[in-house]
Amino acid sequence: MADQETKFTEDELKSLQDLQNSYQGKQLQFGQLRVQRLLVQQQLDAIDDTEAKLEVEYGEVQETERKLVQELNKKYGPGNLDPATGVFTPSPATEEISETA
């Protein structure tokens, strides 16, 4: 019987075609999922880059604040500043200018 050709039934051929279509569909979905993962990773990388830049800029703002406080202490002496009113109140020489809420 191995020498004879056998023809599959229409139902068998349809089952094989459905199986092949299922594999192709899953492969397509895997590809789409990989592309989505790539795009999300690119977004995460961009967020990481922005976060690193902001950390550097935040440190620069802190340094600017430190220098300004030094200059104001040198000019006005130690005390407290109310940033809402701009009123400076001198204090004993052992304190530095600080903002009050």
Disulfide bonds with the S-S distance in Angstrom:
none
